[in-house]
Amino acid sequence: MKRALLLIAALALGCLGLPTHAHKPSDSYLTLAVDGEKIAGQWDIALRDLDFALGLDANQDGDITWGEVKAKHADIAAYALSRLRLGPASAPCPAQITEQLIDNHSDGAYAVLRFAATCAAAPKTLTVDYRLFFDLDPQHRGLIRLVYEGATRAGILSAGQPEQKFTLTEMSRWAQFVDYGKEGVWHIWTGFDHILFLLSLLLPAVLVRSRVRGWHWEPAGSFGPPSGTY
């Protein structure tokens, strides 16, 4: 038991020494609101990913300015929309960018693409086919949030599962709860920073600081409060 606890602690402490920039995977955030045959969308894409794909940093000074992003607006719109399909392949819902902005997330600046799409008829099932950056980074993921008549569904699009179908008539509060639970667990499991956070919470439960033979960390004898000579 003590060896297992020491192994957990050693792994956690070793991970804490890794570079901080290695913990954040490449994600984009796609929100779709369906209203009849109309779809309003917002797509947040990290500038660092777009720079890798399109070369936004024109002067190569390591600082992407608004002017450099604005100069690439047409390229960004064409690149993104060519890798997203709403609706079935036989009858896609064409989308057009209506606005491009910049927003700051916890891990850096993101391009914000607002767009509108129109389907031939109000869809009962919405197919989302997502191919952004998979050719450059197979670990990239698209985190999708779909809103329809007050209900919300969530999903993760990846290189292994680039397409999802959402049955709009089956959307409910319960389905929303299940989605957030399932995707939340997966996001924590695949997020290096989240795993470190959980390990940091576990460390006090498995280690105690002892003054016997000098102050040092020792495996806890139990999960209860420390006692005795500690």
C-alpha positions in Angstrom: 0.0 0.0 0.0 2.8 2.4 1.0 4.7 1.7 -2.3 1.5 2.4 -4.3 1.0 5.7 -2.5 4.6 6.7 -3.0 4.3 5.9 -6.7 1.3 8.2 -7.1 3.1 11.0 -5.3 6.2 10.6 -7.4 4.2 10.7 -10.6 2.3 13.8 -9.6 5.4 15.6 -8.4 7.3 14.7 -11.6 4.4 16.0 -13.7 4.5 19.3 -11.9 8.0 19.9 -13.3 6.9 19.7 -16.9 6.6 22.9 -19.0 3.4 24.7 -18.4 2.7 25.2 -22.1 2.4 21.4 -22.7 -0.9 21.0 -20.8 -3.3 22.8 -23.1 -4.5 20.7 -26.1 -5.6 22.3 -29.3 -9.4 23.0 -29.1 -11.9 25.1 -30.8 -15.4 26.1 -29.5 -18.4 25.9 -31.9 -21.8 27.1 -30.8 -24.8 26.5 -33.1 -28.3 27.8 -32.5 -31.0 26.3 -34.7 -34.2 28.2 -35.4 -36.3 26.6 -38.1 -34.2 26.4 -41.3 -31.8 29.1 -39.9 -28.6 28.3 -38.0 -26.7 31.0 -36.2 -23.1 30.1 -35.3 -20.1 31.2 -33.4 -16.7 29.6 -33.8 -13.8 30.4 -31.5 -10.5 29.3 -33.0 -7.1 29.8 -31.3 -4.9 32.3 -33.2 -1.8 30.1 -32.5 -3.5 27.3 -34.5 -4.5 29.6 -37.3 -1.0 31.0 -37.4 0.4 27.5 -37.8 -2.0 26.8 -40.6 -2.1 30.1 -42.4 0.9 32.2 -41.2 -0.9 35.1 -39.6 2.3 36.6 -38.1 3.4 38.3 -41.3 6.6 39.9 -39.9 7.5 36.9 -37.8 8.0 38.9 -34.6 6.1 36.5 -32.4 3.3 39.0 -31.9 0.1 38.6 -33.9 -1.6 42.0 -34.3 -5.2 42.8 -35.2 -3.9 44.3 -38.4 -2.3 40.9 -39.3 -5.4 39.0 -38.5 -7.6 41.5 -40.4 -5.4 41.1 -43.5 -6.1 37.4 -43.4 -9.9 37.6 -42.7 -10.8 36.2 -46.2 -8.3 33.3 -45.8 -9.5 32.5 -42.3 -13.1 32.4 -43.4 -12.4 30.2 -46.4 -10.1 27.9 -44.4 -12.6 27.4 -41.6 -15.8 27.0 -43.6 -14.2 24.6 -46.0 -13.7 22.3 -43.0 -17.2 22.5 -41.5 -20.3 21.0 -43.0 -23.8 21.5 -41.5 -26.5 19.2 -42.8 -26.1 16.0 -44.8 -23.6 15.7 -47.6 -26.5 15.5 -50.1 -28.1 18.7 -48.9 -25.7 20.8 -46.9 -26.7 24.1 -45.3 -24.4 26.8 -46.8 -22.8 29.1 -44.3 -21.4 32.6 -44.6 -19.2 34.6 -42.2 -21.0 37.6 -40.9 -18.4 39.0 -38.4 -14.9 38.4 -37.3 -13.7 39.4 -33.9 -10.9 38.7 -31.3 -11.5 37.3 -27.8 -9.1 36.3 -25.1 -9.5 32.9 -23.5 -7.5 31.6 -20.5 -4.9 30.1 -22.9 -4.5 33.0 -25.3 -6.2 35.0 -28.1 -8.9 33.4 -30.3 -10.4 34.5 -33.6 -14.2 34.6 -33.2 -16.1 33.8 -36.4 -19.8 34.5 -36.4 -21.7 33.0 -39.2 -25.2 32.2 -40.5 -26.4 29.1 -42.4 -29.6 28.3 -44.1 -31.0 24.9 -44.8 -33.5 24.0 -47.5 -36.0 23.0 -44.8 -36.0 23.0 -41.0 -33.9 20.0 -40.0 -35.2 17.3 -37.7 -31.7 15.9 -37.4 -28.6 18.1 -37.8 -25.4 16.6 -39.1 -22.2 18.3 -38.1 -19.1 17.3 -40.1 -15.9 18.9 -38.6 -12.4 18.6 -40.2 -10.5 21.6 -38.8 -6.7 21.1 -38.3 -7.0 17.3 -38.3 -4.4 17.1 -41.1 -2.0 19.3 -39.1 -2.8 18.1 -35.5 -4.7 14.8 -35.1 -5.1 15.6 -31.4 -7.2 18.7 -32.1 -10.8 18.7 -31.0 -13.9 20.7 -31.7 -16.1 21.3 -28.7 -19.6 21.8 -29.9 -22.7 23.3 -28.2 -26.0 23.0 -29.9 -29.0 25.0 -28.8 -32.6 24.3 -30.0 -35.8 25.6 -28.4 -34.2 26.2 -25.1 -32.5 22.9 -24.8 -28.7 22.3 -25.2 -26.6 19.4 -26.4 -22.9 19.1 -26.2 -20.3 17.0 -28.0 -16.7 16.6 -28.9 -15.6 16.2 -32.5 -12.2 14.6 -33.1 -10.1 13.0 -35.9 -11.5 9.7 -34.8 -15.1 11.0 -34.8 -15.4 14.0 -37.1 -19.1 13.7 -37.6 -22.0 13.7 -35.2 -25.8 13.7 -35.8 -28.1 15.5 -33.3 -31.8 14.6 -33.3 -33.4 17.9 -32.5 -36.7 16.4 -31.4 -35.0 14.3 -28.7 -33.2 17.3 -27.1 -34.2 17.7 -23.4 -32.8 18.8 -20.1 -32.0 15.2 -19.2 -30.1 14.7 -22.4 -28.3 18.0 -21.7 -27.3 16.7 -18.2 -26.0 13.4 -19.6 -24.0 15.2 -22.3 -22.3 17.6 -19.9 -21.5 14.7 -17.5 -20.1 12.5 -20.3 -18.1 15.2 -22.0 -17.0 16.7 -18.8 -15.5 13.4 -17.6 -13.7 13.0 -21.0 -12.5 16.6 -20.9 -11.0 16.1 -17.5 -9.4 12.8 -18.4 -7.8 14.2 -21.6 -6.8 17.5 -20.0 -3.3 17.3 -18.5 -3.9 20.3 -16.3 -7.1 18.8 -14.9 -5.4 15.6 -14.0 -2.7 17.5 -12.2 -5.3 19.4 -10.3 -7.0 16.2 -9.2 -3.6 14.7 -8.1 -2.8 17.9 -6.1 -6.1 17.3 -4.2 -5.2 13.7 -3.6 -1.6 14.3 -2.3 -2.7 15.5 1.2 -4.8 12.4 1.5 -1.8 10.0 0.8 1.1 11.9 2.2 1.9 13.5 5.6 4.9 15.5 6.7 6.7 13.8 9.5 9.3 15.2 12.0 10.7 11.8 12.8 14.2 11.5 11.3 13.9 15.1 10.1 11.0 16.7 8.4 10.1 14.7 5.2 7.1 13.3 3.4 5.8 9.8 4.4 2.8 7.7 3.2 -0.2 8.3 5.3 -1.3 5.4 7.4 -5.0 6.0 6.7 -7.3 8.5 5.0 -8.2 10.0 8.3 -6.6 13.0 10.0 -3.0 12.6 11.0 -2.2 11.7 14.6 0.6 10.4 16.9 4.2 11.6 16.3 3.5 13.5 13.0 
